[in-house]
């Protein structure tokens, strides 16, 4: 994907997620972003800036969703792949990791 496509990918994920009866996306935008981030050293500064912006948007959205879950009384979050408990403050909260 060209870097200027990344915001469109994020928008399509949002449409798939919020449209009742929508089909599942054919790829994960998050996987694309994390793969690009892992290869950041090999990317141009121009592409890296697009990836950084999209990753920041992704983290903000995850923080918003986690906060909404806590407001609804969800007491614990677990990793979907491993089942391991997640620290509620691990992403973006004071004292947690920042990227």
PADRENVO-246607 format. One record per residue: residue in one letter; chain; x, y, z of N, C-alpha, C in turn. Coordinates in pm, 1 decimal, decimal comma. Atoms other than C-alpha are relative to their C-alpha. Example, Ala and Ser with C-alpha at 12.3 -4.5 7.8 and 13.67 -1.06 7.14 Angstrom:
{"a" "A" {89,0 -119,0 0,0} {1230,0 -450,0 780,0} {90,0 120,0 0,0}}
{"s" "A" {-82,0 -119,0 -6,0} {1367,0 -106,0 714,0} {-77,0 109,0 73,0}}
! end
This chain:
{"x" "A" {85,0 -118,4 0,0} {0,0 0,0 0,0} {89,1 124,1 0,0}}
{"x" "A" {-71,6 -126,7 -4,6} {121,0 349,8 -69,2} {-41,1 71,8 128,7}}
{"x" "A" {30,4 -61,0 -129,8} {138,3 566,4 243,6} {-124,8 87,1 -0,9}}
{"x" "A" {118,5 -85,0 3,3} {-136,1 801,3 126,8} {-129,4 -81,8 7,3}}
{"x" "A" {116,3 87,1 -10,8} {-370,5 499,7 131,6} {-33,8 -30,4 145,4}}
{"x" "A" {20,7 40,1 -138,9} {-331,4 443,8 507,9} {-123,3 62,8 65,6}}
{"x" "A" {122,8 -54,9 -60,0} {-603,7 691,0 617,8} {-127,1 -62,8 -58,5}}
{"x" "A" {115,9 66,3 60,7} {-843,7 527,9 370,2} {-19,6 -138,9 60,6}}
{"x" "A" {8,9 130,0 -65,0} {-763,8 190,3 523,9} {-63,3 11,8 137,0}}
{"x" "A" {58,3 -23,3 -132,5} {-843,9 325,7 870,4} {-148,9 29,9 -12,7}}
{"x" "A" {140,8 -33,8 19,2} {-1169,9 471,4 740,5} {-81,3 -124,4 -37,9}}
{"x" "A" {74,3 120,4 38,5} {-1269,6 140,0 580,7} {-19,3 -92,4 119,9}}
{"x" "A" {13,3 81,0 -121,1} {-1201,9 -43,3 909,4} {-113,9 54,5 84,8}}
{"x" "A" {105,9 -62,6 -79,5} {-1429,5 204,3 1087,8} {-137,4 -29,7 -60,2}}
{"x" "A" {128,2 28,7 66,0} {-1706,0 152,4 831,0} {-39,1 -145,5 22,4}}
{"x" "A" {29,5 141,2 -22,2} {-1680,4 -226,6 856,3} {-42,6 -24,1 144,5}}
{"x" "A" {25,4 22,7 -142,2} {-1682,4 -206,1 1236,3} {-135,1 55,6 44,0}}
{"x" "A" {120,3 -67,5 -48,3} {-1979,7 26,9 1269,7} {-124,5 -24,1 -83,8}}
{"x" "A" {115,3 23,5 86,5} {-2206,6 -83,3 984,6} {-59,1 -137,1 29,2}}
{"x" "A" {67,1 125,8 -32,5} {-2453,7 -346,6 1092,2} {-14,2 -84,3 -127,3}}
{"x" "A" {10,9 91,2 112,6} {-2439,4 -647,6 860,8} {111,6 12,8 -102,1}}
{"x" "A" {-110,9 -16,5 94,6} {-2120,2 -530,1 691,3} {86,0 -125,9 0,0}}
{"x" "A" {-88,7 115,8 7,4} {-1884,8 -798,4 572,3} {126,7 28,6 78,2}}
{"x" "A" {-127,0 -16,9 -70,2} {-1558,6 -857,5 752,2} {105,7 51,2 -96,6}}
{"x" "A" {-106,5 -48,0 88,1} {-1253,5 -676,8 615,6} {85,6 -115,8 -49,2}}
{"x" "A" {-79,3 108,4 58,6} {-1031,0 -886,1 390,3} {143,2 -2,2 54,7}}
{"x" "A" {-131,2 -1,9 -65,2} {-715,3 -785,5 582,9} {-10,0 86,9 123,8}}
{"x" "A" {3,0 -84,7 -118,2} {-629,5 -625,4 912,0} {90,2 121,2 -21,5}}
{"x" "A" {-72,5 -125,7 13,3} {-528,1 -264,3 886,9} {106,1 10,5 110,5}}
{"x" "A" {-92,6 -4,5 -112,5} {-367,1 -296,8 1229,4} {125,4 -83,3 -27,0}}
{"x" "A" {-115,5 84,4 33,9} {-143,8 -580,7 1106,2} {90,2 70,0 -101,3}}
{"x" "A" {-78,3 -75,7 97,6} {-34,7 -369,7 809,1} {82,4 107,3 71,1}}
{"x" "A" {-70,5 -106,9 -70,8} {54,5 -80,9 1041,4} {112,8 -53,4 87,6}}
{"x" "A" {-104,8 52,6 -88,2} {244,5 -293,1 1290,8} {114,5 -60,9 -79,9}}
{"x" "A" {-105,3 54,0 86,2} {433,5 -469,5 1010,9} {87,2 113,2 -53,9}}
{"x" "A" {-76,4 -115,4 48,7} {534,2 -133,3 863,1} {83,3 61,8 111,9}}
{"x" "A" {-72,8 -58,4 -112,7} {633,5 -5,1 1207,0} {123,9 -82,6 33,8}}
{"x" "A" {-115,8 86,0 -27,9} {860,8 -305,6 1260,4} {111,2 20,6 -102,0}}
{"x" "A" {-97,7 -21,4 106,5} {1033,6 -217,2 933,9} {32,2 148,3 -17,6}}
{"x" "A" {-13,7 -145,4 9,8} {1050,6 154,6 1008,9} {139,7 43,1 -42,1}}
{"x" "A" {-136,3 -35,9 36,3} {1429,0 160,4 974,3} {26,7 -6,2 -149,2}}
{"x" "A" {-18,7 15,4 144,2} {1397,0 58,4 609,9} {-92,4 91,3 -80,2}}
{"x" "A" {94,6 -87,4 68,6} {1122,0 309,7 529,2} {56,4 140,0 -16,0}}
{"x" "A" {-39,5 -139,6 15,8} {1170,0 659,3 397,4} {-64,4 82,2 111,5}}
{"x" "A" {56,3 -88,8 -102,5} {1102,6 948,6 633,8} {-144,1 35,5 -33,3}}
{"x" "A" {135,4 -33,7 44,1} {793,8 1033,8 429,9} {-98,5 -110,6 38,5}}
{"x" "A" {87,8 112,5 -31,3} {640,7 687,7 469,3} {-8,5 -19,3 150,7}}
{"x" "A" {0,0 15,7 -146,0} {744,5 665,1 834,8} {-93,0 99,6 67,2}}
{"x" "A" {88,2 -100,4 -59,9} {557,1 987,7 911,3} {-146,7 -38,8 -17,1}}
{"x" "A" {137,5 48,0 21,1} {237,3 843,3 759,4} {-30,5 -113,8 96,8}}
{"x" "A" {20,2 114,9 -88,9} {279,8 520,9 958,8} {-13,9 48,3 144,1}}
{"x" "A" {7,3 -51,6 -136,7} {344,6 713,6 1280,6} {-136,4 62,7 27,5}}
{"x" "A" {129,2 -66,0 -16,8} {31,6 922,8 1233,0} {-112,3 -102,0 14,4}}
{"x" "A" {103,7 103,2 -5,7} {-181,9 615,8 1169,8} {9,2 -82,4 128,1}}
{"x" "A" {-16,1 74,1 -125,5} {-35,1 428,3 1467,9} {-51,4 81,6 118,0}}
{"x" "A" {50,9 -86,1 -106,9} {-111,1 725,5 1691,8} {-153,1 0,2 0,9}}
{"x" "A" {146,2 6,2 9,4} {-471,6 724,6 1565,6} {-51,6 -132,1 53,5}}
{"x" "A" {39,4 132,8 -47,3} {-493,4 351,0 1632,9} {7,8 -8,1 152,0}}
{"x" "A" {-16,0 3,1 -146,1} {-362,8 391,5 1989,4} {-107,7 84,3 66,9}}
{"x" "A" {106,1 -84,8 -56,8} {-606,2 678,6 2059,3} {-134,5 -72,4 -1,4}}
{"x" "A" {126,0 72,2 9,6} {-897,1 465,5 1938,1} {-4,6 -115,4 99,6}}
{"x" "A" {-5,0 109,0 -98,2} {-787,3 168,1 2150,0} {-17,0 53,8 142,0}}
{"x" "A" {15,1 -61,6 -132,0} {-756,2 395,9 2454,1} {-145,7 38,1 24,3}}
{"x" "A" {140,5 -39,2 -11,6} {-1107,0 529,0 2389,0} {-87,1 -122,6 25,3}}
{"x" "A" {79,3 121,9 -15,8} {-1250,1 178,2 2356,2} {23,1 -64,7 136,4}}
{"x" "A" {-29,9 55,3 -132,8} {-1071,6 57,3 2671,9} {-70,1 81,3 108,6}}
{"x" "A" {67,1 -85,8 -97,9} {-1206,8 357,1 2865,4} {-150,6 -27,2 0,4}}
{"x" "A" {143,0 29,4 9,2} {-1559,0 281,5 2739,7} {-32,5 -132,2 69,2}}
{"x" "A" {21,2 128,3 -67,5} {-1526,6 -76,4 2860,7} {7,2 16,5 151,6}}
{"x" "A" {-12,0 -22,5 -144,5} {-1407,2 38,4 3203,9} {-123,7 71,6 54,4}}
{"x" "A" {120,4 -72,3 -42,0} {-1704,3 280,0 3223,4} {-120,6 -92,7 9,3}}
{"x" "A" {110,9 96,7 -0,9} {-1935,8 -14,4 3155,6} {21,3 -110,8 103,0}}
{"x" "A" {-20,7 93,5 -108,5} {-1786,5 -205,0 3445,4} {89,5 -118,3 -29,8}}
{"x" "A" {-92,3 109,3 29,4} {-1540,7 -433,5 3270,2} {121,5 17,7 90,3}}
{"x" "A" {-104,5 -11,5 -101,0} {-1290,4 -503,6 3544,8} {135,7 -47,9 -48,8}}
{"x" "A" {-127,7 54,8 45,3} {-1023,6 -692,2 3349,5} {-1,6 -17,0 -151,2}}
{"x" "A" {-18,4 21,8 142,2} {-893,1 -705,7 2995,9} {100,0 -113,2 -17,4}}
{"x" "A" {-93,4 109,3 27,0} {-722,4 -1012,3 2851,0} {44,1 5,3 -144,9}}
{"x" "A" {-54,4 9,6 134,2} {-503,9 -1065,1 2547,9} {-80,2 -105,0 -76,7}}
{"x" "A" {84,5 91,8 76,2} {-720,1 -1226,6 2278,6} {76,9 -122,8 -46,7}}
{"x" "A" {-78,8 112,2 49,9} {-437,1 -1447,2 2153,8} {42,9 -95,3 110,9}}
{"x" "A" {-57,6 85,1 -104,7} {-291,3 -1572,1 2480,8} {-92,5 -21,7 119,9}}
{"x" "A" {85,5 7,4 -117,4} {-566,5 -1513,1 2735,4} {62,7 62,0 123,2}}
{"x" "A" {-70,5 -61,3 -112,7} {-312,9 -1335,5 2956,9} {-65,1 133,0 36,7}}
{"x" "A" {58,4 -128,3 -42,4} {-445,4 -1044,8 3166,3} {83,6 117,2 -51,2}}
{"x" "A" {-67,4 -122,6 42,9} {-362,6 -698,4 3036,2} {-8,0 101,8 111,6}}
{"x" "A" {-1,7 -108,9 -96,6} {-262,2 -414,4 3264,7} {-87,6 111,6 -55,1}}
{"x" "A" {93,3 -103,1 46,9} {-543,3 -157,6 3237,3} {71,1 130,0 -34,9}}
{"x" "A" {-71,7 -124,1 28,2} {-286,8 123,3 3235,3} {115,0 -18,1 -97,0}}
{"x" "A" {-115,2 29,4 83,5} {-51,2 -36,1 2985,5} {11,9 89,8 -121,1}}
{"x" "A" {-6,9 -81,8 120,3} {-142,8 188,1 2694,7} {-51,4 139,3 26,7}}
{"x" "A" {36,7 -139,2 2,3} {-140,6 562,4 2713,6} {-45,3 63,3 130,6}}
{"x" "A" {38,8 -63,2 -124,8} {-238,2 615,5 3076,0} {124,5 39,2 77,1}}
{"x" "A" {-113,4 -45,7 -79,4} {-16,5 793,8 3323,6} {66,6 -117,0 69,3}}
{"x" "A" {-76,8 108,4 -61,1} {257,5 560,0 3439,2} {11,4 -120,8 -90,7}}
{"x" "A" {-7,3 112,1 91,6} {200,0 324,1 3145,4} {101,4 25,6 -108,5}}
{"x" "A" {-92,7 -14,4 110,9} {402,3 270,8 2831,8} {-49,5 106,5 -95,0}}
{"x" "A" {36,3 -96,4 102,4} {409,2 539,8 2571,7} {89,1 -25,2 -118,3}}
{"x" "A" {-78,9 31,1 118,3} {523,5 511,0 2213,6} {20,3 111,6 -90,7}}
! end
